[in-house]
Amino acid sequence: MKDYVIVTDTACDISQEILQQWGVQEIDLTFRFEKDNVERKGREMPIKEFYDCMREGGVAKTAAINPDVFIESFENILAEGKDILYIGFSSGLSSTFNSSQIAANELQEKYSDRKIVVIDSLCASAGQGLCVYLAVQKRDSGASFEELAEYLEDIKLNICHWFTVDDLVYLKRGGRVSATTAFVGTVLSIKPVMHVDNEGKLIPISKCRGRKASLSALADRYGELRDKSKSGTVFISHSDALEDAEYLRDLLKSRYGTEVEIITDIGPIIGAHSGPGTMALFFVGTER
């Protein structure tokens, strides 16, 4: 039994059951719909119900984890005499990581004999989940606390995130595209292809005409960037679009012989900003 605990948050889009199997603890970000203003934890609403609400016009807003929540969660672990390695949601997309730093600094004074390391994954959705998965593999291979922290800092900028969305209206709401771009894109069935860059921010890269073309573009990026010398693990996440996720999985298999390790739902924390029909591909590459 290791004397440290890996902790993450619900922006990782890995199911609670799998995280428990991995021996990873999680902390909840929250969301609410404007129509009822009820704050809910990241897993509180069934995923299909969440996206159906969005399709019906519901506007979802998310909230970062505040330092007090981190302090409470971290202190429960520290009080058991264990160290903490927290793998957090990208600082380029949320203030959650900053809150974890505040909490760690405060608790380090009280628990001076314990180690608390918070790592800005610069990742989102199952890209963050892939970062956690690789940490678990490294831990289970016998890595010490220090070795694991160093490994994660070394590999995080090789975790590739490639996204496409089905409806540009959600990116327009978040200021990612203009109203004109969203309107024209909808009329012409333009699907943007985006990635998360080295600063952990979501960046538009190219445009495709039609859904299948955008999924093919994700597979193209995998072929261009995959690093055969490192972990070949591939994750896919989707916003209530399982059929398209399976299409992308089969495309990777037919083109490259690649097996997808996990297909998972994009939860409300990420889905509130990208909308239903989002498709995302994650793997270790030569660069992001």
C-alpha positions as YAML, in Angstrom:
chain: A
units: angstrom
residues:
- id: 1
  name: MET
  ca: [0.00, 0.00, 0.00]
- id: 2
  name: LYS
  ca: [1.41, 3.34, -1.06]
- id: 3
  name: ASP
  ca: [1.75, 6.10, 1.52]
- id: 4
  name: TYR
  ca: [0.37, 8.64, -0.93]
- id: 5
  name: VAL
  ca: [-3.02, 9.19, -2.55]
- id: 6
  name: ILE
  ca: [-3.71, 10.32, -6.12]
- id: 7
  name: VAL
  ca: [-6.55, 12.85, -6.22]
- id: 8
  name: THR
  ca: [-8.27, 14.43, -9.23]
- id: 9
  name: ASP
  ca: [-11.56, 16.22, -9.98]
- id: 10
  name: THR
  ca: [-14.70, 15.53, -11.98]
- id: 11
  name: ALA
  ca: [-13.45, 17.47, -15.02]
- id: 12
  name: CYS
  ca: [-11.48, 14.29, -15.85]
- id: 13
  name: ASP
  ca: [-14.63, 12.60, -17.23]
- id: 14
  name: ILE
  ca: [-13.69, 9.18, -15.92]
- id: 15
  name: SER
  ca: [-16.52, 7.32, -14.20]
- id: 16
  name: GLN
  ca: [-16.61, 7.11, -10.43]
- id: 17
  name: GLU
  ca: [-16.50, 3.32, -10.66]
- id: 18
  name: ILE
  ca: [-13.30, 3.31, -12.70]
- id: 19
  name: LEU
  ca: [-11.63, 5.89, -10.46]
- id: 20
  name: GLN
  ca: [-12.45, 3.71, -7.47]
- id: 21
  name: GLN
  ca: [-10.92, 0.71, -9.23]
- id: 22
  name: TRP
  ca: [-7.81, 2.80, -9.83]
- id: 23
  name: GLY
  ca: [-7.68, 3.86, -6.18]
- id: 24
  name: VAL
  ca: [-8.08, 7.54, -7.09]
- id: 25
  name: GLN
  ca: [-10.11, 10.04, -5.10]
- id: 26
  name: GLU
  ca: [-12.01, 12.87, -6.78]
- id: 27
  name: ILE
  ca: [-13.39, 16.27, -5.86]
- id: 28
  name: ASP
  ca: [-16.52, 17.72, -7.46]
- id: 29
  name: LEU
  ca: [-16.82, 20.80, -9.60]
- id: 30
  name: THR
  ca: [-20.41, 22.02, -9.78]
- id: 31
  name: PHE
  ca: [-22.87, 23.30, -12.39]
- id: 32
  name: ARG
  ca: [-26.34, 24.82, -12.58]
- id: 33
  name: PHE
  ca: [-28.95, 25.55, -15.22]
- id: 34
  name: GLU
  ca: [-30.01, 29.19, -15.45]
- id: 35
  name: LYS
  ca: [-33.70, 28.24, -15.45]
- id: 36
  name: ASP
  ca: [-33.67, 26.79, -11.92]
- id: 37
  name: ASN
  ca: [-30.33, 28.04, -10.54]
- id: 38
  name: VAL
  ca: [-29.90, 24.83, -8.51]
- id: 39
  name: GLU
  ca: [-26.25, 23.99, -7.84]
- id: 40
  name: ARG
  ca: [-25.45, 20.37, -8.66]
- id: 41
  name: LYS
  ca: [-22.31, 18.29, -8.33]
- id: 42
  name: GLY
  ca: [-20.63, 17.11, -11.52]
- id: 43
  name: ARG
  ca: [-22.22, 13.63, -11.43]
- id: 44
  name: GLU
  ca: [-25.56, 14.53, -9.89]
- id: 45
  name: MET
  ca: [-27.67, 14.61, -13.08]
- id: 46
  name: PRO
  ca: [-27.94, 11.63, -15.46]
- id: 47
  name: ILE
  ca: [-25.85, 12.46, -18.51]
- id: 48
  name: LYS
  ca: [-28.63, 12.06, -21.10]
- id: 49
  name: GLU
  ca: [-30.95, 14.25, -19.05]
- id: 50
  name: PHE
  ca: [-28.24, 16.91, -18.91]
- id: 51
  name: TYR
  ca: [-27.75, 17.01, -22.68]
- id: 52
  name: ASP
  ca: [-31.48, 16.82, -23.37]
- id: 53
  name: CYS
  ca: [-31.87, 19.94, -21.21]
- id: 54
  name: MET
  ca: [-29.21, 21.67, -23.31]
- id: 55
  name: ARG
  ca: [-30.90, 20.59, -26.56]
- id: 56
  name: GLU
  ca: [-34.13, 22.11, -25.26]
- id: 57
  name: GLY
  ca: [-32.39, 25.46, -24.79]
- id: 58
  name: GLY
  ca: [-31.16, 25.15, -21.24]
- id: 59
  name: VAL
  ca: [-28.03, 27.19, -20.49]
- id: 60
  name: ALA
  ca: [-25.63, 25.47, -18.09]
- id: 61
  name: LYS
  ca: [-23.04, 27.34, -16.05]
- id: 62
  name: THR
  ca: [-20.14, 25.77, -14.18]
- id: 63
  name: ALA
  ca: [-18.30, 26.74, -11.00]
- id: 64
  name: ALA
  ca: [-14.71, 26.04, -10.00]
- id: 65
  name: ILE
  ca: [-13.80, 24.25, -6.79]
- id: 66
  name: ASN
  ca: [-13.03, 26.77, -4.06]
- id: 67
  name: PRO
  ca: [-10.09, 26.50, -1.62]
- id: 68
  name: ASP
  ca: [-12.30, 25.51, 1.33]
- id: 69
  name: VAL
  ca: [-13.53, 22.41, -0.48]
- id: 70
  name: PHE
  ca: [-9.95, 21.42, -1.27]
- id: 71
  name: ILE
  ca: [-8.88, 22.00, 2.33]
- id: 72
  name: GLU
  ca: [-11.62, 19.74, 3.65]
- id: 73
  name: SER
  ca: [-10.90, 16.97, 1.12]
- id: 74
  name: PHE
  ca: [-7.12, 17.15, 1.45]
- id: 75
  name: GLU
  ca: [-7.18, 17.29, 5.24]
- id: 76
  name: ASN
  ca: [-9.12, 14.01, 5.44]
- id: 77
  name: ILE
  ca: [-6.22, 12.33, 3.63]
- id: 78
  name: LEU
  ca: [-3.44, 14.10, 5.51]
- id: 79
  name: ALA
  ca: [-5.03, 13.20, 8.84]
- id: 80
  name: GLU
  ca: [-4.61, 9.52, 7.87]
- id: 81
  name: GLY
  ca: [-0.87, 10.08, 7.57]
- id: 82
  name: LYS
  ca: [-0.78, 9.97, 3.77]
- id: 83
  name: ASP
  ca: [0.74, 12.34, 1.23]
- id: 84
  name: ILE
  ca: [-1.29, 13.89, -1.63]
- id: 85
  name: LEU
  ca: [-0.65, 14.15, -5.34]
- id: 86
  name: TYR
  ca: [-3.46, 16.12, -6.96]
- id: 87
  name: ILE
  ca: [-3.85, 16.12, -10.76]
- id: 88
  name: GLY
  ca: [-5.98, 19.14, -11.57]
- id: 89
  name: PHE
  ca: [-8.17, 20.53, -14.35]
- id: 90
  name: SER
  ca: [-6.23, 22.83, -16.68]
- id: 91
  name: SER
  ca: [-5.47, 26.29, -15.29]
- id: 92
  name: GLY
  ca: [-6.09, 27.55, -18.82]
- id: 93
  name: LEU
  ca: [-9.77, 26.65, -18.53]
- id: 94
  name: SER
  ca: [-10.66, 27.02, -14.84]
- id: 95
  name: SER
  ca: [-9.52, 28.66, -11.60]
- id: 96
  name: THR
  ca: [-9.84, 25.27, -9.89]
- id: 97
  name: PHE
  ca: [-6.11, 24.61, -10.00]
- id: 98
  name: ASN
  ca: [-5.36, 27.98, -8.40]
- id: 99
  name: SER
  ca: [-7.72, 27.02, -5.54]
- id: 100
  name: SER
  ca: [-5.83, 23.76, -5.05]
- id: 101
  name: GLN
  ca: [-2.56, 25.71, -4.72]
- id: 102
  name: ILE
  ca: [-4.04, 27.99, -2.08]
- id: 103
  name: ALA
  ca: [-5.30, 24.97, -0.13]
- id: 104
  name: ALA
  ca: [-2.00, 23.11, -0.42]
- id: 105
  name: ASN
  ca: [-0.01, 26.09, 0.80]
- id: 106
  name: GLU
  ca: [-2.28, 26.57, 3.79]
- id: 107
  name: LEU
  ca: [-2.28, 22.90, 4.76]
- id: 108
  name: GLN
  ca: [1.46, 22.48, 4.29]
- id: 109
  name: GLU
  ca: [2.02, 24.74, 7.30]
- id: 110
  name: LYS
  ca: [-0.25, 22.60, 9.48]
- id: 111
  name: TYR
  ca: [1.02, 19.25, 8.17]
- id: 112
  name: SER
  ca: [4.70, 20.04, 7.76]
- id: 113
  name: ASP
  ca: [5.64, 16.36, 7.91]
- id: 114
  name: ARG
  ca: [3.44, 15.49, 4.94]
- id: 115
  name: LYS
  ca: [3.94, 16.11, 1.21]
- id: 116
  name: ILE
  ca: [1.33, 17.87, -0.93]
- id: 117
  name: VAL
  ca: [2.00, 18.27, -4.64]
- id: 118
  name: VAL
  ca: [-0.59, 19.82, -6.95]
- id: 119
  name: ILE
  ca: [-0.01, 19.34, -10.66]
- id: 120
  name: ASP
  ca: [-1.58, 21.53, -13.30]
- id: 121
  name: SER
  ca: [-2.37, 18.86, -15.87]
- id: 122
  name: LEU
  ca: [-3.06, 21.49, -18.56]
- id: 123
  name: CYS
  ca: [-5.60, 18.86, -19.60]
- id: 124
  name: ALA
  ca: [-9.37, 18.58, -19.82]
- id: 125
  name: SER
  ca: [-12.00, 15.85, -20.08]
- id: 126
  name: ALA
  ca: [-10.56, 12.39, -20.71]
- id: 127
  name: GLY
  ca: [-7.21, 14.00, -21.51]
- id: 128
  name: GLN
  ca: [-7.04, 14.74, -17.81]
- id: 129
  name: GLY
  ca: [-8.38, 11.22, -17.31]
- id: 130
  name: LEU
  ca: [-5.52, 9.84, -19.42]
- id: 131
  name: CYS
  ca: [-3.06, 11.78, -17.27]
- id: 132
  name: VAL
  ca: [-4.60, 10.15, -14.19]
- id: 133
  name: TYR
  ca: [-4.51, 6.71, -15.85]
- id: 134
  name: LEU
  ca: [-0.80, 7.07, -16.64]
- id: 135
  name: ALA
  ca: [-0.17, 8.18, -13.05]
- id: 136
  name: VAL
  ca: [-1.94, 5.06, -11.77]
- id: 137
  name: GLN
  ca: [0.12, 2.83, -14.07]
- id: 138
  name: LYS
  ca: [3.31, 4.48, -12.85]
- id: 139
  name: ARG
  ca: [2.25, 4.20, -9.20]
- id: 140
  name: ASP
  ca: [1.42, 0.52, -9.62]
- id: 141
  name: SER
  ca: [4.81, -0.12, -11.20]
- id: 142
  name: GLY
  ca: [6.39, 0.96, -7.91]
- id: 143
  name: ALA
  ca: [7.09, 4.65, -8.47]
- id: 144
  name: SER
  ca: [7.79, 6.75, -5.41]
- id: 145
  name: PHE
  ca: [5.89, 9.95, -4.72]
- id: 146
  name: GLU
  ca: [8.73, 12.07, -6.11]
- id: 147
  name: GLU
  ca: [9.19, 9.87, -9.17]
- id: 148
  name: LEU
  ca: [5.49, 10.05, -9.99]
- id: 149
  name: ALA
  ca: [5.35, 13.83, -9.66]
- id: 150
  name: GLU
  ca: [8.38, 14.22, -11.93]
- id: 151
  name: TYR
  ca: [6.94, 11.78, -14.49]
- id: 152
  name: LEU
  ca: [3.65, 13.69, -14.71]
- id: 153
  name: GLU
  ca: [5.41, 17.02, -15.23]
- id: 154
  name: ASP
  ca: [7.49, 15.41, -17.97]
- id: 155
  name: ILE
  ca: [4.63, 13.79, -19.89]
- id: 156
  name: LYS
  ca: [1.71, 16.21, -19.55]
- id: 157
  name: LEU
  ca: [2.65, 18.27, -22.62]
- id: 158
  name: ASN
  ca: [2.62, 15.09, -24.69]
- id: 159
  name: ILE
  ca: [-1.02, 14.31, -23.91]
- id: 160
  name: CYS
  ca: [-2.84, 15.27, -27.11]
- id: 161
  name: HIS
  ca: [-6.40, 16.61, -27.02]
- id: 162
  name: TRP
  ca: [-8.33, 16.81, -30.29]
- id: 163
  name: PHE
  ca: [-11.98, 17.90, -30.29]
- id: 164
  name: THR
  ca: [-14.80, 18.62, -32.67]
- id: 165
  name: VAL
  ca: [-18.26, 19.93, -31.82]
- id: 166
  name: ASP
  ca: [-21.60, 19.33, -33.51]
- id: 167
  name: ASP
  ca: [-23.16, 22.75, -32.89]
- id: 168
  name: LEU
  ca: [-21.22, 26.02, -32.81]
- id: 169
  name: VAL
  ca: [-23.82, 27.82, -30.68]
- id: 170
  name: TYR
  ca: [-22.20, 26.57, -27.48]
- id: 171
  name: LEU
  ca: [-18.76, 27.83, -28.48]
- id: 172
  name: LYS
  ca: [-20.38, 31.15, -29.38]
- id: 173
  name: ARG
  ca: [-21.84, 31.44, -25.88]
- id: 174
  name: GLY
  ca: [-18.39, 30.90, -24.42]
- id: 175
  name: GLY
  ca: [-16.78, 33.45, -26.70]
- id: 176
  name: ARG
  ca: [-14.78, 30.86, -28.66]
- id: 177
  name: VAL
  ca: [-16.34, 31.85, -32.00]
- id: 178
  name: SER
  ca: [-18.22, 34.91, -33.20]
- id: 179
  name: ALA
  ca: [-21.97, 35.01, -33.81]
- id: 180
  name: THR
  ca: [-21.33, 35.32, -37.54]
- id: 181
  name: THR
  ca: [-19.00, 32.30, -37.57]
- id: 182
  name: ALA
  ca: [-21.55, 30.26, -35.63]
- id: 183
  name: PHE
  ca: [-24.37, 31.22, -38.01]
- id: 184
  name: VAL
  ca: [-22.40, 30.54, -41.20]
- id: 185
  name: GLY
  ca: [-20.98, 27.33, -39.75]
- id: 186
  name: THR
  ca: [-24.44, 26.06, -38.88]
- id: 187
  name: VAL
  ca: [-25.85, 26.85, -42.33]
- id: 188
  name: LEU
  ca: [-22.90, 25.23, -44.16]
- id: 189
  name: SER
  ca: [-22.47, 22.35, -41.67]
- id: 190
  name: ILE
  ca: [-18.94, 23.49, -40.81]
- id: 191
  name: LYS
  ca: [-17.40, 21.54, -37.93]
- id: 192
  name: PRO
  ca: [-14.33, 23.02, -36.23]
- id: 193
  name: VAL
  ca: [-11.40, 20.86, -35.18]
- id: 194
  name: MET
  ca: [-9.73, 22.12, -32.00]
- id: 195
  name: HIS
  ca: [-7.06, 21.10, -29.55]
- id: 196
  name: VAL
  ca: [-5.84, 21.99, -26.07]
- id: 197
  name: ASP
  ca: [-2.49, 23.76, -26.39]
- id: 198
  name: ASN
  ca: [0.61, 23.88, -24.16]
- id: 199
  name: GLU
  ca: [-1.06, 26.52, -21.98]
- id: 200
  name: GLY
  ca: [-4.06, 24.28, -21.44]
- id: 201
  name: LYS
  ca: [-6.38, 26.45, -23.53]
- id: 202
  name: LEU
  ca: [-8.86, 25.32, -26.19]
- id: 203
  name: ILE
  ca: [-7.68, 26.53, -29.61]
- id: 204
  name: PRO
  ca: [-9.49, 26.20, -33.00]
- id: 205
  name: ILE
  ca: [-7.16, 24.67, -35.60]
- id: 206
  name: SER
  ca: [-9.14, 23.86, -38.75]
- id: 207
  name: LYS
  ca: [-12.63, 23.45, -40.22]
- id: 208
  name: CYS
  ca: [-14.32, 20.51, -41.89]
- id: 209
  name: ARG
  ca: [-17.49, 20.24, -43.96]
- id: 210
  name: GLY
  ca: [-19.73, 17.70, -42.28]
- id: 211
  name: ARG
  ca: [-19.57, 15.44, -39.26]
- id: 212
  name: LYS
  ca: [-17.82, 12.45, -40.81]
- id: 213
  name: ALA
  ca: [-15.08, 14.69, -42.20]
- id: 214
  name: SER
  ca: [-14.44, 16.14, -38.76]
- id: 215
  name: LEU
  ca: [-14.16, 12.68, -37.21]
- id: 216
  name: SER
  ca: [-11.78, 11.64, -39.97]
- id: 217
  name: ALA
  ca: [-9.71, 14.75, -39.20]
- id: 218
  name: LEU
  ca: [-9.36, 13.61, -35.58]
- id: 219
  name: ALA
  ca: [-8.04, 10.26, -36.81]
- id: 220
  name: ASP
  ca: [-5.65, 12.12, -39.13]
- id: 221
  name: ARG
  ca: [-4.21, 14.03, -36.19]
- id: 222
  name: TYR
  ca: [-3.67, 10.79, -34.34]
- id: 223
  name: GLY
  ca: [-1.71, 9.40, -37.28]
- id: 224
  name: GLU
  ca: [0.42, 12.54, -37.47]
- id: 225
  name: LEU
  ca: [1.19, 12.97, -33.77]
- id: 226
  name: ARG
  ca: [1.11, 9.60, -32.00]
- id: 227
  name: ASP
  ca: [4.34, 8.62, -30.28]
- id: 228
  name: LYS
  ca: [5.01, 4.93, -30.80]
- id: 229
  name: SER
  ca: [7.84, 4.99, -28.24]
- id: 230
  name: LYS
  ca: [5.51, 5.91, -25.36]
- id: 231
  name: SER
  ca: [2.14, 4.76, -24.03]
- id: 232
  name: GLY
  ca: [-0.17, 3.74, -26.85]
- id: 233
  name: THR
  ca: [-3.24, 4.23, -24.68]
- id: 234
  name: VAL
  ca: [-6.11, 6.02, -26.42]
- id: 235
  name: PHE
  ca: [-9.25, 7.47, -24.80]
- id: 236
  name: ILE
  ca: [-12.35, 8.88, -26.50]
- id: 237
  name: SER
  ca: [-14.96, 11.04, -24.79]
- id: 238
  name: HIS
  ca: [-18.28, 12.21, -26.20]
- id: 239
  name: SER
  ca: [-21.35, 14.28, -25.34]
- id: 240
  name: ASP
  ca: [-24.24, 11.84, -25.80]
- id: 241
  name: ALA
  ca: [-22.90, 10.71, -29.19]
- id: 242
  name: LEU
  ca: [-21.92, 7.09, -28.63]
- id: 243
  name: GLU
  ca: [-22.51, 6.05, -32.24]
- id: 244
  name: ASP
  ca: [-19.99, 8.63, -33.48]
- id: 245
  name: ALA
  ca: [-17.54, 7.63, -30.76]
- id: 246
  name: GLU
  ca: [-17.74, 4.04, -31.96]
- id: 247
  name: TYR
  ca: [-17.27, 5.22, -35.56]
- id: 248
  name: LEU
  ca: [-14.06, 7.03, -34.54]
- id: 249
  name: ARG
  ca: [-12.92, 3.97, -32.58]
- id: 250
  name: ASP
  ca: [-13.41, 1.77, -35.64]
- id: 251
  name: LEU
  ca: [-11.62, 4.32, -37.84]
- id: 252
  name: LEU
  ca: [-8.54, 4.21, -35.60]
- id: 253
  name: LYS
  ca: [-8.63, 0.41, -35.65]
- id: 254
  name: SER
  ca: [-8.93, 0.14, -39.43]
- id: 255
  name: ARG
  ca: [-6.31, 2.78, -40.21]
- id: 256
  name: TYR
  ca: [-3.69, 2.14, -37.54]
- id: 257
  name: GLY
  ca: [-4.58, -1.10, -35.77]
- id: 258
  name: THR
  ca: [-5.15, 0.96, -32.63]
- id: 259
  name: GLU
  ca: [-7.35, -0.25, -29.81]
- id: 260
  name: VAL
  ca: [-9.21, 2.37, -27.79]
- id: 261
  name: GLU
  ca: [-8.87, 1.72, -24.06]
- id: 262
  name: ILE
  ca: [-11.85, 3.75, -22.82]
- id: 263
  name: ILE
  ca: [-14.89, 5.45, -24.37]
- id: 264
  name: THR
  ca: [-16.42, 7.74, -21.77]
- id: 265
  name: ASP
  ca: [-19.08, 10.43, -21.43]
- id: 266
  name: ILE
  ca: [-18.16, 14.09, -21.39]
- id: 267
  name: GLY
  ca: [-19.70, 15.23, -18.13]
- id: 268
  name: PRO
  ca: [-21.56, 18.47, -17.38]
- id: 269
  name: ILE
  ca: [-18.43, 20.40, -16.40]
- id: 270
  name: ILE
  ca: [-16.93, 20.19, -19.89]
- id: 271
  name: GLY
  ca: [-20.20, 19.59, -21.74]
- id: 272
  name: ALA
  ca: [-21.73, 22.84, -20.49]
- id: 273
  name: HIS
  ca: [-19.22, 24.70, -22.68]
- id: 274
  name: SER
  ca: [-18.96, 22.38, -25.70]
- id: 275
  name: GLY
  ca: [-22.56, 21.15, -25.97]
- id: 276
  name: PRO
  ca: [-24.13, 17.84, -27.03]
- id: 277
  name: GLY
  ca: [-22.46, 16.00, -29.88]
- id: 278
  name: THR
  ca: [-18.91, 16.93, -28.89]
- id: 279
  name: MET
  ca: [-16.31, 14.30, -29.79]
- id: 280
  name: ALA
  ca: [-12.81, 14.21, -28.32]
- id: 281
  name: LEU
  ca: [-9.74, 12.03, -28.87]
- id: 282
  name: PHE
  ca: [-6.82, 11.71, -26.43]
- id: 283
  name: PHE
  ca: [-3.45, 9.99, -26.77]
- id: 284
  name: VAL
  ca: [0.25, 10.41, -26.02]
- id: 285
  name: GLY
  ca: [1.99, 12.16, -28.90]
- id: 286
  name: THR
  ca: [5.34, 13.56, -29.91]
- id: 287
  name: GLU
  ca: [3.87, 16.98, -29.05]
- id: 288
  name: ARG
  ca: [0.44, 18.43, -28.35]
...
